[in-house]
């Protein structure tokens, strides 16, 4: 019974695929030419991936060497994420150009991608300023946590590592401040 059922399902799937192919006119397509075209497109995509991957790796290594001295460690990760985004946007634009997208579409995609990048960069700056302000003013840990939650936890960018900012700044990891003026409650 189960073999007959599976055979019937397989036959129904084949019949549905044949009707779909007939509906969109693919029964008249030369499959060998289509296979060559798909292989050519896959080769071009592979080459573009290799080129943009190489560009990313080279720029990432350059950033790591050049910016290590001047940029604080928590900011290197968002910079690398921004680089990854820009290289990915370049790859997307090259791929769209390869597939004969019009210049208007390419321009709109580039503009939209750069605007989105601008919002990301502004968000990184605001979160970094908030972090520095919290650290400088030794804000209560619960208020620091509330502030981080208000702008979104930025763990993917590496600014907040899940630790309490005030406690990390003061060298404590148990949620209390060292040298606090408050007396412990019993």
N, C-alpha and C positions, 0 to 999 in steps of 0.2 A: 504494500500500500504506500509506504513512504517513498519508494523508488518511483512509482507511478506519479505520485504527487510532485516530486522534484522534477521529473521529466516534463510534466505538464507546465510547471512554472517556468522551466527553461525554454520550452516551446513558446509560451506566451511572451516571455521577454524578447526572444528573437523576432516574433511577429510584430511586437510593439516597436522595436528598433527599426525593422524594415519599413514600417509605416512612417516613422519619424524621418528616416532618410529620404523616402519618397516625397514627403511633404515639403522638405526644404530643398529638394532638388539635388541631393548629393549622389543619387544613383547614376548621374551622368558624369561625375567627376572621375578623372583618371587617378586612380589610387597611387600609382607609382610616382606621378608628378607631385601629388600631395605629400607623399612620404619624403621626397627630395626637398620640397619647400619647408616642411616641418623640421627636417634635419638641419637645413641651412639656417633657419631661424634659431634653432637650439644652439648651433655653433656660434652665431653672432651674440646671443645672450650670454653664452659661456665666456666669450672673449671680452664682452663688456664687463661682466662680473669680475674677471681676472684683472682687467685694467683698473676698474674703480676700487677693487679690493687692494691692489698694489698701491694705488694712490692713498687709500686710507691708512694702510700699514706704514707707508713712508712718512706721511704727515703726522701720524700718531707717534712714531718714534722721534720725529723732529720736535714735536710739542713736548714730549716727555723729557728730552734732553735740554731744550731751550728754556722751558718754563718752570722746570723743577726748582730753580733758585729763586724765582720772583713770585711764583704763584703758590699760595698755601695748598697743602695736600688735599683738603676737602674740596677745593675748586677744580682740581685736575680732572676728576670724574665727570662733572657737568661739561667741562670743555671737551672732553673726549666724546661725550654723548652728542654735543653740538656738532663736532666734526663728523661723527657717524651720520647724523641727520643730513648735513649738507652734502656729504658724499652720496648718500642714498638719494637725495633729491637730484643730484647731478646724474646718477645712474638712471633714475626714472625719466628724466628729460631726454637722455641719450636713447633710451629704449623707445620712448614715444616718437622721437625723431626717426628712428630706424623703421618704425611702423607707419611712416608717412603721416604723422599728425600735422595738422595745419599750423602755421606760425602763430595764429591767434590762440589756438589751444595751448601750444607750448609756452607762449608768453603768459597766458592766464595761469597755467600750472606753476610756472616759475614765480610769478608774483604772489600767488596764494601760498606757496611753500615758504617764501621769504617772509611773508606776513606772519605765518604761523611760527616761524623761527624767531621773529621779533618778539612775539608774545612769550615764547619760551625763555628768551634771554632776559626779558623784563622780569619774569617770574623768578628766575634764578637770582637776579640782583636784589629783588625785594626780600626773598627768603634769606639770602646771605646777609643783608643789612639787618634783618630781624634777628638772625643768629648772633651777630656781633653785638647788637644792642642788648640782647638778653645776657650774653656773657659778660659784657662790660659792667652792666648794672646789677649783676648778681641777683637776678629776679628769682622769686620763690619757684621751686621746681614745679608746683602744680600750675602756676601761671605760665611758665615756660612751655609746659606740655599743652596747655590750652591754646597758646599762641601758635605752636607748631601745627596743631590740629586745625586751626582756623585757615591756614594757608595750604593745608595738605601736607601729609608726611612725605618728605622728599628723599626717602631712602633710595629710590632708583638713581638719583643723582649723587648720592653719597654725602649729603650735607648732614643729615641726621642719622646716626647709626643705631637708633633705638635706645640710646642712653639718655639720661637726663642731662640737659645742657649745663645747668648750674652745677650739678654734682660733678660732671666731667671737668668743668672749668676749674673747680676747686679741688680736684684730685680725689673725690670720693665716688664710690660706685654703689653704695648701699641706699641711696636716696636721701641722705642727710648731708647737711653742710658741715664742713669742719670749721670750727671757730664761730659757730652760729651764736648770736646773742640770745636766741630763744632758749628757755629752759626746757629740758625734756619733761614731757608729761608722763605721769605714771598711771 
